[in-house]
């Protein structure tokens, strides 16, 4: 099993990279948008954790900047209806910490915002993984990490869902709420709407 690939970046594309190792072999790794942020420019050294998927017609290698992302990928592809490409799209939606926080919070809307994922798959991801991801290393919020672990009744989540119902997209709603403070969803929504009028 290939667990890690280290070398120089030979190719850097939106959905994959090619890493040339010291032996002169180039490995093509599918990557998420989140991992791509951590991949340097062509010619620079990089090390990525990997997972190999064996299909009837191909061997496909996926790369991850952190073990936590790889672990979440493995859990995602265990969900019925979620293949590697959909799992990579989900991982492109934020850090592993943020995504696990959304799962624990029951925040299916975050996953429904990913292209190619409908309401049923989003709810399945949350439903099947909520008990599997566990709190463990994820239950400590990091300063500035707005989407770390939430309680399902978090006023910020409720405010965001309210803004989505009013017609804003999920990313727009999150942007409107960025930096706002309030004890109730209504208070947060009111502040966000005032900010949107400026």
N, C-alpha and C positions, 0 to 999 in steps of 0.2 A: 504494500500500500504506500503510495506517495503521500506523505504527510506535510511536507514543506518544500517549497522551491525557492532557491536563492540565486541571484545573479544580477545581470544588468538588463534594464528595460530595453527591448529591441523594438517593440510595437506597442502603442498605447491607443486604444479605441474606446468608444463609449461603452461597449459591452464586453470587451476582452482585452487582455494584454498578452504579449509574448515576452517571456523571460529567457534570456540566453545564459545558460550556466557556464561555469568555468570549463566544463568538458566540451563546450561548443554546441551542445544540444539546446534547441529553443523549445520551450514548453508554452503552449497556448492555454491560457486560463480564462474561463468566463468569470467576470467580476460584476459586482453590483455598483451602482453609482456611489454608494457610501465608501466602498473599498477603493474605487478609482480616485477619490479625493486624497487618499494616502499613498498613491503610486506616483513617484517622481517622474520627471521628464525622461525622454528616451536617452539612453546612455548612462543613466544613473543607477546605482545599486538598489535593490529592493529584495525583501524576503516576505513571502506570503504563505500562510497556512493553506492547505489544500484538501479537497475531497474528490475522489475519482468515482464517477458513475459509469458503470458498464452497461451498455445497451447492445442489442443484437447487431446493430450496424455501426457502432462507434464506441470509443472510449472517450469520455468527456471529463475534463479536469476543471474544477472550479477553484478560484482563489479568494482568500479572505484576509483582511489586514489584521484581524484579531481572532483568537480562538473562540471568543464568545459569539462572534458573528457566524463562525462555522457551526458551532453547536446549535444556534438558532436555525440555521439553514437546514440542518439534519432533522430538527423537530418539525419545521415547516413542510418538508417534503414527505413527512409521515402523515400529514393531514390529507384526507381523501379529496381529490380534485386539485391538489397543489403539486405541480411538477417543478423541476429545477428552475425553469425560466420564470415562472410565477414567483417562486421563492426568492429569486434574485431581485425581481421587481419590488417585492415587499421589503427586502433588506435595503434597497435604495431609498426607502422612505425615512431613514434616520439611523441613529446608532442602535446597537443591540440593546443598550440600557433603555432607550426611549421606546423601542418596540415591545420589549418585555413589560415595561410599565403600562403600555396601552393594553396588552393582553391581560395583565392582572386587573386592570381597571375595567375590563369588559368593554373597551372602546373600539367596537367593530367599525365605527365610522372612519377611523384612521386608516384601516385596511381597505375599506370600500373606496377610498380616494385613490388607491393605486390602480393605474390603467390595467384592464384585463381582469379585475376582481369585482364581482358583483356582490350584492348583499348576502346571498346564501353562503358563498365561500368565505367572506369576511367574518360572518357569524360562526362558521365552522372553525376557522382559525382560532378565534377567541374561545369558543366552547371546548374544543379538543385540547388546546394547549394551556388553558388557564391553570389547571391543576398540575400540569407537567413542568412548567417553567419554574414554579416554586419561588418563594421570596428570596431565599438564600443570599447571594451576593448582590441582589438587585434592590434590596429594601432600604438602601441609604441614598437619599437624594444628593445630587451634586449641585453646588451653588451655580445658578444660571441654567440648569438643565430643566427647563419648564415642563418637559414631558417625561420626567423620571417616573417613579411609581406613584400612582394616584389612587385615592379611594374612589369608588364608583360614584359617590355623591359629591365629588369635588366641584365647587362652584365654577371653577375655570372651565372644566369639561362641559358642564351644563350650559354655561354661557356660550361656549364655542358651538355646541349643538344648536342653541337658540339662534345664533347668527347664521348658521347654515340653513336653518328653516326659513330665515328671512331673505334668503337668496344668495348669500355669499358662498364661495367655494370654501372647502376645508382649509387650504393654505391661506386664503384671504382672511378667514375668520381668525386663524391662529396669529396672523400678522397684526390684525386689529387689536388683539388682546395682549400682544407682547408688551411687557413692562407695566401693565395695569395691575392695580391692587384693589381688592374689594372682598367683602365677606359673603356677598350673595351673588347669584348669577345675574339678577336684575341690575344690580349696581354695576357690575362689569359690562353688561350689554349697553347700559346707558352711557358709560364712559367711552366704549368702543364706537358707538354711533356718533357721539360728539366729535371724536377724533376723525371719523370718516367724512364728516361735513367740512372739515378744514381744507 
